[in-house]
Amino acid sequence: MEKFREDEGFIREEQRPLPEKEFQRQVWLLFEYPESSGPARGIAIVSVLVILISIVIFCLETLPEFRDDHDYEGTGGTFGTGGGPLPPDVFTNSSSSAASMVSSFTDPFFVVETLCIIWFSFELLVRFFACPSKATFSKNIMNIIDIVAIIPYFITLGTELAERQGNGQQAMSLAILRVIRLVRVFRIFKLSRHSKGLQILGQTLKASMRELGLLIFFLFIGVILFSSAVYFAEADDPSSGFSSIPDAFWWAVVTMTTVGYGDMHPITIGGKIVGSLCAIAGVLTIALPVPVIVSNFNYFYHHQWGGEEQAQYMHVGSCQHLSSSEEMKKARSNSTLSKSEYMVIEEGGINHSAFKQAAFKAGNCTTTNNPNCVNIKKIFTDV
């Protein structure tokens, strides 16, 4: 029967334990399961808004009109107008005065970023202390993303307050912190906690890792073959831009992926033939694993959105006086009963208690008196 239920698309949801203490359980539901209550959904909406504000600030602070390039003249122009995404309000060089540092801390971008970090830190700490298992919480990929999104702020703030000696050391420190602050862009993945679409995409990519690996492997072979072929085909033309096989890698990649920037292109007849074959091979290579990936996406899509309807079961087992035929009529009158449950009833080999237990299993709880488990299908939001 379990095999039949899986073949019909009914998959038993993973059981998520809840904290044993009542207050801890309420806090955990409030921050982890937005659809458990109205206040929980309000907190989820606030969290999404804070994430969006943080991402907008991350982008706006790199605009030239919001940057003071004068603060970076001491670094040799490395962090000037074309130097990169670091805003001047976070870092100051060794010649900056105390007043300049104070003004950087009162900058609107820094203030908004600080408020966002305060909310992220508060939310993470509350969820950590309210979670039923600290070890499971620490291994969750979404919680790791939350930590990674917070750490760059404290590292840059500590570097701002610490003393830096020597311009070379300062330039190297700023170069490292530029990379660290780039990690802030991963904050956008925090939205996947409140979005079914992003979760479906993540599950699809995870299930399609083998196909994606094959795709990259095939592209790697094609890039090597066609970059070598176009190099030797264009070797006799001095005006050709293919000076070496590694230089032709870029051309092979953009041609096989059908992007075709046009910054590098073959000139000779032989080079054009190689380019045509490269484009055709690229289309075939990319098209081969796509159906498998699309199939995985459809599977997870229907499982996520269709599982909510499957999880809604009527409480037929609560009426002990009903006969098997009456159970069948009652069950068929309820449109939310799944096809697999119809088959279980039609077999006629189960009693009232067995049907009740099956219904509770479908609701993600194995016992009727188990308050420490939650149906992740019913308590699942998409803000």
Secondary structure by P-SEA (a helix, b strand, c coil): caaaaaaacccccccccccccaaaaaaaaacccccccaaaaaaaaaaaaaaaaaaaaaaaaacccccccccccccccccccccccccccccccccccaaaaaaaaacaaaaaaaaaaaaaaaaaaaaaaacccaaaaaacaaaaaaaaacaaaaaaaaaaacccccaaaaaaaaaaaaaaaacccccccccccccaaaaaaaaaaaaaaaaaaaaaaaaaaaaaaaaaaaaaaacccccccccccccaaaaaaaaaacccccccccccaaaaaaaaaaaaaaaaaaacaaaaaaaaaaaaaaaaaacccccccccccccccccaaaaaaaaaacccccaaaaaaaaaccccaaaaaaaaaaaacccccccccccccccccccc
